[in-house]
Amino acid sequence: MKLSEIKQHLNNLSEIAFQLPDGSLVPRHFHVTEIGKISKTFIDCGGTLRQERVINFQLWEANDYDHRLHPEKLLNIINLSEDKLNLRDTEIEVEYQSNTIGKYDLGFSDGKFMLLAKQTDCLAKDNCGIPSQKPKLKLSELQSQAASCCAPDSGCC
């Protein structure tokens, strides 16, 4: 989700909820403790120089049960961040504490912001010899191959 999208959703909400990938909700007394601009420059395993830019939101919860972050307050924080950090309309990444700091993509569904699990990936599959797609096999071919390789005189045992 891009910054413009979260602002659009916030304009239509009366309260904010974030849902974790396991379906549980971030406690209602969370705070957005940081909004940042992150730029990562790296070389992938194929030797290609790459750059990634995201806007980072950090969610934090404490034992402060009396304060709730309302949509208009978060919009104010976002607007201030846009001005002070010169933020562009880029993708948002959310940090939230689990066993360690978890990083999530952000989605929206049924009036809630969804923290979506992120995955690592090889960005140079062609240089590493990793096929871009799994080969398609017919089940009937697998059954005939299995039958022929495990025949009594096949030498498989």
LUMVEXBA-151613 format. One line per 3 residues: their letters; for each residue x, y, z of C-alpha. Coordinates in steps of 0.25 Angstrom, whole numbers, plus 5000, padded with zeros to 4 digits. Example, Ala and Ser with C-alpha at 12.3 -4.5 7.8 and 13.67 -1.06 7.14 Angstrom:
as	5049/4982/5031 | 5055/4996/5029;
This chain:
mkl	5000/5000/5000 | 5005/5014/4996 | 5005/5026/5005;
sei	4993/5032/4997 | 4985/5020/5000 | 4986/5019/5015;
kqh	4982/5034/5015 | 4970/5031/5007 | 4966/5020/5016;
lnn	4968/5028/5029 | 4959/5039/5024 | 4948/5029/5024;
lse	4950/5022/5037 | 4945/5025/5051 | 4956/5016/5058;
iaf	4969/5010/5054 | 4971/4995/5054 | 4983/4986/5050;
qlp	4982/4971/5048 | 4994/4962/5048 | 4995/4951/5038;
dgs	4990/4940/5049 | 4977/4948/5050 | 4979/4954/5063;
lvp	4979/4969/5065 | 4989/4979/5069 | 4984/4984/5083;
rhf	4976/4996/5082 | 4985/5004/5090 | 4997/5004/5080;
hvt	5004/5016/5076 | 5011/5020/5063 | 5024/5023/5069;
eig	5032/5026/5056 | 5029/5029/5042 | 5042/5029/5034;
kis	5048/5029/5020 | 5057/5017/5017 | 5066/5015/5006;
ktf	5074/5002/5004 | 5085/5001/4993 | 5090/4987/4991;
idc	5096/4977/4981 | 5088/4964/4979 | 5095/4950/4978;
ggt	5096/4952/4962 | 5104/4965/4964 | 5093/4975/4960;
lrq	5093/4988/4968 | 5079/4991/4973 | 5072/5002/4981;
erv	5059/5000/4990 | 5051/5012/4996 | 5040/5010/5006;
inf	5033/5018/5016 | 5034/5012/5030 | 5023/5012/5041;
qlw	5027/5006/5054 | 5015/5002/5063 | 5018/5000/5078;
ean	5009/4997/5089 | 5011/5000/5104 | 5002/4999/5117;
dyd	4996/5012/5113 | 4982/5008/5112 | 4975/5022/5113;
hrl	4980/5027/5099 | 4976/5022/5086 | 4982/5027/5072;
hpe	4970/5033/5064 | 4970/5034/5049 | 4971/5049/5049;
kll	4983/5049/5058 | 4990/5039/5049 | 4987/5047/5037;
nii	4993/5059/5044 | 5006/5051/5047 | 5007/5046/5033;
nls	5005/5061/5028 | 5016/5066/5037 | 5025/5054/5032;
edk	5022/5057/5017 | 5026/5072/5020 | 5038/5069/5029;
lnl	5044/5057/5022 | 5040/5061/5007 | 5032/5047/5006;
rdt	5028/5042/4992 | 5016/5033/4990 | 5024/5020/4992;
eie	5021/5007/4998 | 5019/5006/5013 | 5026/4996/5022;
vey	5021/4994/5036 | 5030/4989/5048 | 5023/4983/5059;
qsn	5029/4975/5071 | 5028/4960/5072 | 5039/4951/5076;
tig	5048/4961/5069 | 5044/4973/5061 | 5035/4968/5050;
kyd	5034/4975/5036 | 5021/4975/5029 | 5015/4980/5016;
lgf	5002/4987/5018 | 4988/4984/5012 | 4974/4988/5015;
sdg	4961/4979/5016 | 4948/4980/5024 | 4951/4993/5030;
kfm	4965/4988/5036 | 4979/4990/5032 | 4985/4977/5029;
lla	5000/4974/5033 | 5004/4964/5022 | 5016/4955/5023;
kqt	5028/4958/5015 | 5037/4948/5009 | 5051/4948/5005;
dcl	5054/4945/4990 | 5066/4943/4981 | 5066/4955/4971;
akd	5076/4948/4961 | 5069/4935/4959 | 5075/4934/4945;
ncg	5089/4936/4950 | 5087/4925/4961 | 5081/4915/4952;
ips	5068/4915/4959 | 5056/4913/4949 | 5047/4925/4949;
qkp	5035/4915/4949 | 5033/4901/4954 | 5033/4891/4943;
klk	5019/4886/4940 | 5018/4871/4941 | 5006/4862/4938;
lse	5002/4853/4949 | 5001/4841/4939 | 5016/4843/4935;
lqs	5020/4843/4950 | 5012/4830/4952 | 5018/4823/4940;
qaa	5033/4828/4944 | 5031/4823/4958 | 5026/4809/4953;
scc	5037/4807/4944 | 5048/4812/4953 | 5044/4803/4964;
apd	5042/4790/4956 | 5048/4778/4962 | 5060/4778/4953;
sgc	5062/4793/4952 | 5073/4794/4962 | 5066/4804/4971;
c	5067/4796/4984;
